[in-house]
Amino acid sequence: MRIEGKLALVTGGSAGIGKEIALQLAAMGAKVIIVARDLKRAEAVIARHPRSIMLLPADLSRSDEQERVVATVAERWPDLAILVNNAGIQINMPATCIGDGGRGTEFRSEIEVNLTAPMVLSFGLMPLLARQKEAAIVNISSGLAIAPKRTAPVYCASKAGLRIFSRALRYRCEDATPSIRVVDVIMAFVDTGMTRGRGAHKLSADIAARAVIEGIERERREVWVGKTRLLRIISRLSPALACRILRNA
């Protein structure tokens, strides 16, 4: 797929991987709409490419805001060609505890942002994408969708759900709108605000973003980023070993 001249929407585009995806797409000649809650951070991103990056402020943890994004894009940007469902939340729990620790509301927001929002945006924006000669829906899942860790069960479940959703959506596009590519990105452990203070040997956000964009350009169905390529091999040879490795990640 040719990036130059395309219009892309990137959720969570004001920080981390989403920010780098937006900046790199803009540098390659694309127009980019970033969906974000933090206006100050979003403005800093736009300042890097003021002619190429636009802001659509929204809180994707709210169902009404998800629907508003779809309606706004349909009205203002009908030539959308690339949708990158990148926004994500990870709620970490103590290593050992009973119950949800009073975090039920946070867990529901986690599911809304990580799983429900990509579903709503993908289905809602497919009619726009189907008008283009070539288009892509890119869902950022995780190595934790393959083998979960005990401290983030809801995050792992939401990313596993997103991975299965991507496969099923791909089937639908192959049958009805083959011009739309559905890309599942299995993301590695990346140095972002979400992972601050946790672990070492993280992949940089710019390298992670580059892998995503290369996957779009090469029309890949799956993009295994960084060490997830090794996880892919291990999980095929011994799923139990993959789970043991990531259990306490």
Backbone as numpy.savetxt, mean C-alpha at the origin, in Angstrom:
# Nx Ny Nz CAx CAy CAz Cx Cy Cz
4.74 -0.97 -18.37 3.90 0.23 -18.37 4.78 1.48 -18.37
4.37 2.44 -19.17 5.08 3.71 -19.21 4.56 4.62 -18.11
5.44 5.16 -17.27 5.04 6.01 -16.14 4.81 7.45 -16.59
5.65 7.94 -17.47 5.57 9.34 -17.88 4.20 9.66 -18.45
3.62 10.75 -17.97 2.33 11.19 -18.48 1.13 10.58 -17.79
1.35 9.58 -16.94 0.25 8.94 -16.23 -0.17 9.77 -15.03
-1.42 9.60 -14.61 -1.92 10.19 -13.38 -2.05 9.09 -12.34
-1.41 9.27 -11.20 -1.40 8.25 -10.14 -1.97 8.82 -8.85
-2.60 7.96 -8.07 -3.05 8.30 -6.73 -2.32 7.41 -5.74
-1.71 8.01 -4.72 -0.94 7.28 -3.72 -1.51 7.58 -2.34
-2.04 6.59 -1.66 -2.53 6.81 -0.31 -1.36 6.75 0.68
-1.49 7.49 1.77 -0.37 7.58 2.70 0.83 8.21 2.04
0.58 9.22 1.21 1.65 9.78 0.38 2.44 10.91 0.99
2.22 11.18 2.28 2.95 12.30 2.90 4.16 11.85 3.70
4.38 10.54 3.85 5.49 10.05 4.66 5.88 8.64 4.23
7.06 8.23 4.67 7.49 6.84 4.49 7.56 6.39 3.04
7.12 5.17 2.81 7.18 4.57 1.47 6.29 5.34 0.50
5.10 5.74 0.95 4.19 6.47 0.08 4.77 7.78 -0.41
5.43 8.49 0.47 6.10 9.74 0.09 7.13 9.48 -1.00
7.96 8.46 -0.81 9.00 8.16 -1.79 8.40 7.71 -3.12
7.32 6.94 -3.08 6.66 6.54 -4.32 6.16 7.77 -5.06
5.51 8.68 -4.33 4.98 9.89 -4.95 6.10 10.73 -5.58
7.18 10.92 -4.84 8.29 11.73 -5.35 8.94 11.10 -6.57
9.13 9.79 -6.53 9.77 9.11 -7.65 8.87 9.10 -8.88
7.58 8.89 -8.69 6.65 8.95 -9.82 6.67 10.33 -10.45
6.65 11.38 -9.62 6.68 12.75 -10.13 7.97 13.02 -10.89
9.09 12.52 -10.37 10.38 12.72 -11.04 10.43 12.02 -12.39
9.59 11.00 -12.56 9.55 10.26 -13.82 8.54 10.82 -14.81
7.92 11.94 -14.45 7.01 12.59 -15.39 5.54 12.29 -15.17
5.19 11.67 -14.05 3.79 11.41 -13.75 3.19 12.57 -12.97
1.87 12.70 -13.03 1.13 13.57 -12.14 0.67 12.70 -10.97
0.74 13.24 -9.76 0.48 12.41 -8.57 -0.49 13.11 -7.62
-1.50 12.38 -7.21 -2.40 12.84 -6.15 -2.02 12.06 -4.89
-1.69 12.77 -3.82 -1.41 12.07 -2.57 -2.60 12.23 -1.63
-3.00 11.13 -1.03 -4.05 11.13 -0.02 -3.37 11.05 1.33
-3.65 12.02 2.21 -2.96 12.08 3.49 -3.78 12.85 4.51
-3.49 12.60 5.79 -4.14 13.33 6.88 -3.31 14.49 7.37
-1.99 14.34 7.37 -1.10 15.36 7.91 -0.81 16.41 6.84
-1.48 17.55 6.95 -1.37 18.58 5.91 0.02 19.19 5.85
0.66 19.36 6.99 2.00 19.97 7.01 3.00 19.08 6.27
2.96 17.77 6.55 3.88 16.86 5.86 3.54 16.80 4.38
2.26 16.81 4.07 1.85 16.75 2.66 2.35 17.97 1.90
2.26 19.13 2.50 2.73 20.35 1.85 4.22 20.30 1.58
4.98 19.67 2.47 6.42 19.53 2.26 6.72 18.64 1.06
5.90 17.61 0.87 6.07 16.73 -0.29 5.73 17.49 -1.57
4.62 18.19 -1.56 4.19 18.94 -2.74 5.23 19.99 -3.13
5.89 20.59 -2.14 6.89 21.61 -2.41 8.06 21.07 -3.23
8.28 19.78 -3.17 9.38 19.17 -3.95 9.04 19.14 -5.44
7.75 18.95 -5.77 7.30 18.91 -7.16 5.95 19.62 -7.27
5.94 20.94 -7.10 4.66 21.67 -7.02 3.81 21.60 -8.27
4.40 21.34 -9.41 3.63 21.24 -10.64 3.12 19.84 -10.91
3.60 18.88 -10.15 3.26 17.49 -10.44 2.49 16.78 -9.34
2.57 17.27 -8.10 1.93 16.58 -6.97 0.81 17.44 -6.40
-0.33 16.79 -6.18 -1.52 17.45 -5.62 -1.96 16.71 -4.37
-2.70 17.38 -3.52 -3.16 16.78 -2.27 -4.67 16.59 -2.27
-5.08 15.41 -1.83 -6.47 15.13 -1.52 -6.51 14.72 -0.05
-6.81 15.64 0.86 -6.78 15.31 2.28 -7.93 14.37 2.64
-7.62 13.34 3.43 -8.66 12.39 3.85 -8.13 11.52 4.97
-9.05 11.05 5.80 -8.76 10.10 6.87 -9.35 8.76 6.46
-8.51 7.86 5.99 -8.98 6.60 5.43 -9.43 5.59 6.48
-9.37 5.97 7.75 -9.93 5.10 8.79 -11.45 5.28 8.90
-11.99 6.25 8.16 -13.43 6.53 8.18 -14.06 6.13 6.86
-15.15 5.39 6.92 -15.79 4.90 5.70 -16.32 6.05 4.84
-16.84 7.12 5.47 -17.35 8.23 4.68 -16.24 8.95 3.93
-15.04 8.98 4.52 -13.90 9.61 3.87 -13.39 8.74 2.70
-13.47 7.43 2.86 -13.10 6.54 1.75 -14.00 6.80 0.55
-15.29 6.89 0.80 -16.24 7.14 -0.29 -16.04 8.53 -0.89
-15.69 9.49 -0.06 -15.46 10.85 -0.57 -14.26 10.88 -1.50
-13.21 10.13 -1.16 -12.05 10.07 -2.05 -12.46 9.55 -3.42
-13.23 8.48 -3.44 -13.68 7.91 -4.72 -14.48 8.94 -5.51
-15.43 9.59 -4.86 -16.28 10.56 -5.54 -15.48 11.76 -6.05
-14.53 12.23 -5.25 -13.73 13.40 -5.64 -12.83 13.08 -6.83
-12.20 11.92 -6.79 -11.32 11.55 -7.90 -12.14 11.37 -9.18
-13.29 10.74 -9.07 -14.14 10.54 -10.25 -14.56 11.87 -10.87
-14.78 12.86 -10.04 -15.21 14.17 -10.53 -14.06 15.01 -11.07
-12.92 14.99 -10.36 -11.83 15.91 -10.69 -10.74 15.29 -11.56
-10.52 13.99 -11.43 -9.40 13.35 -12.13 -9.85 12.07 -12.83
-10.72 12.17 -13.83 -11.24 10.96 -14.48 -10.21 10.20 -15.31
-9.03 10.80 -15.52 -7.99 10.12 -16.30 -7.02 9.34 -15.41
-7.43 9.03 -14.18 -6.57 8.24 -13.28 -6.14 6.94 -13.94
-4.84 6.62 -13.83 -4.32 5.39 -14.45 -3.63 4.46 -13.46
-3.16 4.99 -12.32 -2.44 4.16 -11.35 -2.98 4.45 -9.95
-3.39 3.41 -9.26 -3.84 3.51 -7.87 -2.87 2.74 -7.00
-2.24 3.41 -6.04 -1.31 2.75 -5.11 -1.93 2.80 -3.72
-2.43 1.66 -3.25 -2.99 1.55 -1.91 -1.84 1.25 -0.94
-1.26 2.33 -0.44 -0.06 2.22 0.40 -0.32 2.48 1.88
-1.30 3.33 2.20 -1.51 3.74 3.59 -1.66 2.52 4.51
-1.01 2.58 5.67 -1.07 1.47 6.60 -0.86 1.89 8.03
-1.47 1.15 8.93 -1.32 1.35 10.37 -0.92 0.02 10.99
0.03 0.07 11.92 0.38 -1.14 12.67 0.28 -0.85 14.16
-0.62 -1.54 14.84 -0.80 -1.42 16.28 -0.06 -2.58 16.94
0.96 -2.26 17.72 1.74 -3.30 18.38 1.26 -3.51 19.81
1.21 -4.76 20.21 0.74 -5.15 21.53 1.92 -5.67 22.36
1.74 -5.77 23.66 2.77 -6.42 24.47 2.99 -7.86 24.00
4.18 -8.37 24.23 4.48 -9.73 23.78 3.53 -10.76 24.38
3.09 -10.52 25.61 2.17 -11.44 26.28 1.10 -10.64 27.00
-0.17 -10.92 26.70 -1.28 -10.29 27.41 -2.57 -11.04 27.09
-3.62 -10.77 27.85 -4.92 -11.39 27.63 -5.89 -10.31 27.15
-6.66 -10.62 26.11 -7.63 -9.66 25.59 -7.00 -8.63 24.68
-7.77 -7.58 24.38 -7.30 -6.57 23.43 -6.66 -5.36 24.10
-6.55 -5.40 25.44 -5.92 -4.29 26.15 -6.63 -2.96 25.97
-7.93 -3.01 25.69 -8.69 -1.78 25.51 -8.42 -1.07 24.20
-7.88 -1.79 23.21 -7.49 -1.15 21.95 -8.43 -1.51 20.80
-9.65 -1.93 21.15 -10.59 -2.34 20.11 -10.85 -1.29 19.06
-10.99 -0.04 19.46 -11.23 1.04 18.51 -10.05 1.23 17.58
-8.84 1.14 18.12 -7.64 1.25 17.29 -7.55 0.10 16.30
-7.92 -1.09 16.74 -7.89 -2.25 15.83 -8.85 -2.06 14.67
-10.03 -1.51 14.96 -10.99 -1.29 13.88 -10.45 -0.27 12.88
-9.78 0.77 13.37 -9.16 1.73 12.47 -8.07 1.07 11.63
-7.32 0.18 12.26 -6.26 -0.54 11.56 -6.82 -1.34 10.39
-7.94 -2.01 10.62 -8.57 -2.80 9.56 -9.12 -1.88 8.46
-9.72 -0.76 8.86 -10.26 0.18 7.88 -9.18 0.70 6.94
-8.05 1.13 7.53 -6.98 1.70 6.71 -6.28 0.64 5.88
-5.96 -0.50 6.49 -5.13 -1.51 5.84 -5.88 -2.36 4.83
-7.17 -2.59 5.07 -7.91 -3.54 4.23 -9.15 -2.94 3.59
-10.02 -2.32 4.39 -11.27 -1.81 3.84 -11.04 -0.69 2.83
-10.18 0.26 3.17 -9.92 1.38 2.25 -9.39 0.91 0.89
-8.41 0.01 0.83 -7.98 -0.48 -0.48 -9.10 -1.15 -1.27
-9.99 -1.86 -0.57 -11.12 -2.49 -1.26 -12.05 -1.43 -1.84
-12.42 -0.44 -1.02 -13.34 0.60 -1.46 -12.75 1.40 -2.62
-11.49 1.79 -2.49 -10.85 2.58 -3.55 -10.67 1.76 -4.83
-10.29 0.50 -4.68 -10.08 -0.34 -5.86 -11.38 -0.52 -6.64
-12.44 -0.91 -5.95 -13.72 -1.10 -6.63 -14.28 0.23 -7.15
-14.19 1.27 -6.33 -14.77 2.54 -6.70 -14.08 3.23 -7.87
-12.76 3.02 -7.99 -12.00 3.70 -9.04 -11.75 2.83 -10.27
-12.16 1.56 -10.21 -11.97 0.68 -11.38 -12.61 1.22 -12.65
-13.82 1.81 -12.59 -14.39 2.34 -13.84 -13.52 3.40 -14.50
-12.83 4.21 -13.70 -11.91 5.20 -14.27 -10.70 4.51 -14.88
-10.12 3.58 -14.12 -8.93 2.88 -14.59 -9.22 2.10 -15.88
-10.44 1.56 -15.98 -10.80 0.75 -17.15 -10.85 1.57 -18.44
-10.97 2.89 -18.32 -11.01 3.74 -19.51 -9.63 3.94 -20.13
-8.58 3.64 -19.37 -7.22 3.90 -19.83 -6.71 2.72 -20.67
-5.78 3.01 -21.57 -5.19 1.94 -22.37 -4.39 0.98 -21.52
-3.75 1.49 -20.48 -3.05 0.65 -19.51 -3.18 1.29 -18.14
-3.41 0.46 -17.14 -3.65 0.97 -15.78 -3.18 -0.07 -14.78
-3.08 0.36 -13.51 -2.59 -0.55 -12.47 -3.23 -0.22 -11.13
-3.55 -1.28 -10.39 -3.90 -1.18 -8.97 -2.77 -1.86 -8.21
-2.13 -1.11 -7.34 -0.96 -1.61 -6.60 -1.30 -1.65 -5.12
-1.31 -2.84 -4.54 -1.63 -3.00 -3.13 -0.37 -3.37 -2.36
-0.04 -2.58 -1.35 1.16 -2.83 -0.55 0.80 -3.74 0.62
1.16 -5.01 0.48 0.96 -5.94 1.59 2.27 -6.06 2.37
2.61 -7.23 2.86 3.76 -7.33 3.76 4.23 -8.77 3.86
5.50 -8.92 4.22 6.00 -10.26 4.54 5.23 -10.88 5.70
4.65 -10.02 6.55 3.86 -10.51 7.68 2.51 -11.05 7.24
2.16 -10.89 5.96 0.99 -11.56 5.41 1.29 -13.02 5.12
2.57 -13.34 5.01 3.00 -14.71 4.74 3.19 -15.49 6.03
3.83 -14.84 6.99 4.07 -15.45 8.31 3.93 -14.33 9.35
2.99 -14.45 10.29 2.70 -13.34 11.20 3.62 -13.27 12.40
3.61 -12.10 13.04 4.32 -11.94 14.31 3.29 -11.78 15.43
3.66 -12.18 16.63 2.69 -12.23 17.72 2.28 -10.86 18.25
3.10 -9.83 18.05 2.80 -8.52 18.63 1.89 -7.65 17.76
1.54 -8.09 16.56 0.68 -7.28 15.68 -0.31 -8.17 14.94
-1.16 -8.90 15.66 -2.05 -9.88 15.01 -3.04 -9.25 14.04
-3.57 -8.07 14.38 -4.56 -7.44 13.49 -3.90 -6.93 12.21
-2.73 -6.33 12.36 -1.98 -5.88 11.18 -1.70 -7.06 10.25
-1.20 -8.14 10.80 -0.87 -9.31 9.99 -2.11 -9.86 9.28
-3.23 -9.92 10.00 -4.46 -10.42 9.40 -4.95 -9.49 8.29
-4.85 -8.18 8.50 -5.31 -7.23 7.48 -4.45 -7.31 6.23
-3.16 -7.49 6.39 -2.27 -7.60 5.23 -2.45 -8.92 4.51
-2.71 -9.99 5.25 -3.01 -11.27 4.62 -4.31 -11.17 3.82
-5.30 -10.47 4.40 -6.55 -10.26 3.68 -6.34 -9.44 2.42
-5.48 -8.43 2.49 -5.20 -7.60 1.32 -4.53 -8.42 0.23
-3.67 -9.32 0.63 -2.99 -10.18 -0.35 -3.98 -11.08 -1.10
-4.91 -11.68 -0.36 -5.92 -12.53 -0.99 -6.87 -11.68 -1.85
-7.23 -10.50 -1.35 -8.07 -9.60 -2.13 -7.40 -9.26 -3.46
-6.11 -8.99 -3.44 -5.39 -8.65 -4.66 -5.46 -9.78 -5.68
-5.32 -11.00 -5.22 -5.38 -12.13 -6.14 -6.77 -12.25 -6.76
-7.81 -12.17 -5.92 -9.17 -12.29 -6.42 -9.52 -11.14 -7.36
-9.06 -9.93 -7.02 -9.31 -8.77 -7.88 -8.60 -8.94 -9.22
-7.42 -9.52 -9.19 -6.68 -9.78 -10.42 -7.48 -10.71 -11.34
-8.08 -11.74 -10.76 -8.91 -12.64 -11.56 -10.03 -11.87 -12.26
-10.67 -10.97 -11.50 -11.78 -10.20 -12.06 -11.31 -9.28 -13.18
-10.17 -8.65 -12.99 -9.65 -7.76 -14.02 -9.22 -8.54 -15.26
-8.62 -9.69 -15.07 -8.21 -10.50 -16.21 -9.39 -10.88 -17.08
-10.54 -11.11 -16.45 -11.74 -11.52 -17.20 -12.49 -10.34 -17.80
-12.54 -9.22 -17.07 -13.40 -8.11 -17.49 -12.65 -6.91 -18.06
-11.48 -6.59 -17.49 -10.73 -5.41 -17.92 -9.23 -5.73 -17.92
-8.76 -6.50 -18.87 -7.35 -6.93 -18.87 -6.35 -5.79 -18.98
-6.82 -4.58 -19.28 -5.90 -3.44 -19.33 -5.47 -3.00 -17.93
-6.18 -3.47 -16.88 -5.82 -3.12 -15.51 -4.97 -4.23 -14.92
-3.75 -3.90 -14.54 -2.86 -4.83 -13.85 -3.06 -4.69 -12.35
-3.17 -5.80 -11.64 -3.26 -5.78 -10.19 -1.94 -6.30 -9.64
-1.25 -5.46 -8.89 0.09 -5.77 -8.40 0.06 -5.92 -6.88
0.52 -7.06 -6.40 0.64 -7.30 -4.96 2.10 -7.10 -4.58
2.36 -6.11 -3.74 3.73 -5.83 -3.28 3.91 -6.40 -1.89
4.80 -7.37 -1.77 5.09 -7.97 -0.47 6.27 -7.19 0.11
5.93 -6.28 1.02 6.91 -5.31 1.50 7.78 -5.89 2.61
9.03 -5.45 2.63 10.00 -5.87 3.64 9.91 -4.96 4.86
10.85 -5.13 5.78 10.96 -4.30 6.98 11.67 -3.01 6.58
10.91 -1.91 6.54 11.40 -0.66 5.96 11.53 0.41 7.04
12.51 1.26 6.89 12.78 2.33 7.85 11.78 3.48 7.63
10.70 3.47 8.40 9.67 4.51 8.32 9.27 4.92 9.74
8.38 5.89 9.83 7.87 6.28 11.14 7.17 5.14 11.85
6.52 4.26 11.10 5.80 3.15 11.69 6.74 2.17 12.38
7.96 2.05 11.88 8.91 1.07 12.45 9.96 1.73 13.35
9.79 3.03 13.63 10.79 3.73 14.43 10.96 3.05 15.79
12.23 2.82 16.18 12.52 2.22 17.47 12.38 0.72 17.53
12.10 0.10 16.38 11.91 -1.35 16.37 12.91 -2.00 15.42
13.85 -2.73 15.99 14.74 -3.54 15.18 15.77 -2.75 14.40
16.58 -3.50 13.66 17.65 -2.92 12.85 17.62 -3.56 11.47
18.62 -3.23 10.65 18.76 -3.80 9.30 17.51 -3.55 8.47
17.01 -2.32 8.51 15.82 -1.97 7.76 16.20 -1.50 6.35
15.30 -1.76 5.41 15.46 -1.26 4.07 15.07 0.21 4.03
15.76 1.02 3.25 15.40 2.43 3.16 14.11 2.58 2.36
13.35 3.62 2.70 12.07 3.84 2.03 12.25 4.14 0.54
13.33 4.81 0.16 13.52 5.12 -1.25 13.80 3.88 -2.08
14.55 2.93 -1.51 14.81 1.67 -2.22 13.53 0.85 -2.32
12.75 0.83 -1.25 11.47 0.11 -1.27 10.56 0.70 -2.34
10.49 2.03 -2.42 9.65 2.69 -3.42 10.11 2.38 -4.83
11.43 2.35 -5.02 11.96 2.04 -6.34 11.54 0.65 -6.79
11.52 -0.30 -5.85 11.10 -1.67 -6.18 9.63 -1.69 -6.60
8.82 -0.90 -5.93 7.40 -0.82 -6.27 7.23 -0.29 -7.70
7.91 0.79 -8.01 7.76 1.42 -9.32 8.30 0.53 -10.43
9.40 -0.16 -10.16 9.92 -1.10 -11.15 8.91 -2.22 -11.42
8.22 -2.65 -10.36 7.19 -3.67 -10.54 6.06 -3.18 -11.42
5.69 -1.90 -11.27 4.65 -1.32 -12.13 5.15 -1.26 -13.58
6.35 -0.76 -13.75 6.90 -0.62 -15.10 6.99 -1.96 -15.82
7.39 -2.99 -15.09 7.60 -4.31 -15.70 6.33 -5.17 -15.71
5.23 -4.59 -15.23 3.93 -5.25 -15.23 3.97 -6.58 -14.48
4.60 -6.54 -13.31 4.67 -7.72 -12.46 3.35 -7.94 -11.73
3.01 -9.19 -11.49 1.85 -9.50 -10.66 2.19 -9.40 -9.18
3.39 -9.82 -8.84 3.87 -9.76 -7.47 5.24 -9.10 -7.46
5.48 -8.31 -6.41 6.79 -7.68 -6.22 7.26 -8.05 -4.82
8.30 -8.85 -4.73 8.86 -9.25 -3.44 10.04 -8.32 -3.16
9.90 -7.53 -2.11 10.87 -6.46 -1.84 11.90 -6.91 -0.81
13.19 -6.64 -1.10 14.25 -6.89 -0.13 14.28 -8.34 0.34
14.32 -8.52 1.67 14.46 -9.85 2.24 13.23 -10.71 2.10
12.12 -10.15 1.64 10.95 -10.99 1.42 11.20 -11.99 0.29
12.18 -11.71 -0.55 12.53 -12.69 -1.59 13.03 -13.99 -0.96
13.81 -13.85 0.12 14.26 -15.03 0.84 13.10 -15.68 1.58
12.22 -14.86 2.16 11.04 -15.38 2.84 10.18 -16.20 1.90
10.09 -15.76 0.65 9.30 -16.49 -0.35 9.83 -17.91 -0.52
11.14 -18.04 -0.58 11.75 -19.36 -0.75 11.54 -20.22 0.49
11.81 -19.63 1.66 11.66 -20.38 2.92 10.22 -20.85 3.11
9.26 -19.96 2.83 7.86 -20.32 3.06 7.39 -21.42 2.13
8.01 -21.51 0.96 7.66 -22.60 0.04 8.28 -23.92 0.49
9.52 -23.86 0.98 10.21 -25.08 1.41 9.70 -25.56 2.76
9.45 -24.61 3.68 9.02 -24.97 5.03 8.20 -23.83 5.63
6.89 -23.85 5.43 6.04 -22.81 6.02 6.22 -22.70 7.53
6.43 -23.83 8.20 6.60 -23.81 9.66 7.86 -23.05 10.05
8.93 -23.20 9.28 10.16 -22.48 9.57 9.96 -20.97 9.37
9.27 -20.59 8.32 8.99 -19.17 8.08 8.23 -18.57 9.25
7.27 -19.32 9.77 6.48 -18.82 10.91 7.33 -18.71 12.16
8.22 -19.65 12.37 9.11 -19.58 13.55 10.04 -18.38 13.45
10.52 -18.08 12.27 11.44 -16.97 12.10 10.76 -15.63 12.42
9.51 -15.47 11.98 8.83 -14.18 12.13 7.96 -14.09 13.36
7.77 -15.19 14.06 6.88 -15.20 15.24 7.22 -14.08 16.22
8.49 -13.90 16.50 8.93 -12.91 17.49 9.61 -11.71 16.84
9.31 -11.50 15.56 9.98 -10.42 14.80 9.68 -9.06 15.43
